[in-house]
Each structure stands twice: as C-alpha cells, then as structure tokens.
Amino acid sequence: MTGLRVTLSVVCLSLLINGCTYRGAYQEMQREQLRQCVEEQGIPYHECLERTNKSYDEYMRERQEVINNQ
C-alpha cells in the first residue's frame, strides 16, 4: 500500500507542477512506472522501457477506442 501512496503523491504533485494537464500527468505516471519497474521489480531497464514507452497520443487513441467500444 505504501507504493500506491507514493505513486499517488507523485502524480498529485506533478499535476500541480504541470498545470493540471492530462499530458503532464500521463508523463509523470510513465516515469513513476519506469522507476518502479526497475527498482522494485528488478526488471532490466530496456524491458521496462519497452513496456512503458507509449506516447501520450498513442495512449489517448487507445483510450478513445475503449470508450467508443463500450
């Protein structure tokens, strides 16, 4: 549960710093996922990067597809 609290704190802080933009929040979440992936799960950096390296625009397209298909 501590990891979740840290993640939420980081996201909230980034929202304040980035002017509450969705793109800024997404990028901060991406950085946090990369950090957790490497530090906490011991996954090699290049594998973790492949998992978390989706652009914001690609994420939004996929998100919109899910919303439209519901």
C-alpha positions in Angstrom: 0.0 0.0 0.0 2.9 2.3 0.6 4.0 2.2 -3.1 0.5 3.2 -4.1 0.6 6.2 -1.7 3.9 7.3 -3.1 2.7 6.9 -6.7 -0.5 9.0 -5.9 1.6 11.6 -4.2 4.0 11.9 -7.1 1.0 12.1 -9.6 -0.7 14.8 -7.5 2.5 16.8 -7.2 3.1 16.6 -10.9 -0.4 17.8 -11.6 0.2 20.9 -9.6 3.6 21.5 -11.2 2.5 20.8 -14.8 -0.6 23.0 -14.6 -3.1 20.1 -14.2 -2.6 18.8 -17.8 -3.5 15.3 -18.8 -0.3 15.0 -20.8 1.8 16.1 -17.8 0.0 13.6 -15.6 0.5 10.8 -18.1 4.2 11.6 -18.5 4.7 11.6 -14.7 2.9 8.3 -14.3 5.1 6.9 -17.1 8.2 8.0 -15.2 6.9 6.5 -12.0 6.1 3.2 -13.7 9.6 3.1 -15.1 11.1 3.8 -11.7 9.0 1.1 -10.0 9.6 -1.4 -12.7 13.4 -1.1 -12.5 13.8 -0.5 -8.7 11.1 -2.6 -7.2 10.6 -5.4 -9.6 14.2 -5.8 -10.8 13.2 -5.8 -14.5 16.1 -4.8 -16.8 15.8 -1.2 -17.9 15.3 -1.9 -21.7 12.5 -4.4 -21.0 10.8 -1.9 -18.6 11.2 0.9 -21.2 9.5 -1.2 -23.8 6.6 -1.7 -21.5 6.2 1.9 -20.5 7.3 3.7 -23.7 3.9 4.5 -25.2 3.4 8.1 -26.3 0.6 10.2 -24.9 -1.1 10.4 -28.3 -1.0 6.7 -28.7 -2.4 6.2 -25.2 -5.2 8.7 -26.0 -6.1 6.9 -29.2 -6.3 3.6 -27.4 -8.3 5.1 -24.6 -10.7 6.6 -27.0 -11.2 3.3 -28.8 -12.1 1.6 -25.5 -14.5 4.4 -24.7 -16.1 4.2 -28.1 -16.5 0.4 -27.9 -18.3 0.4 -24.6 
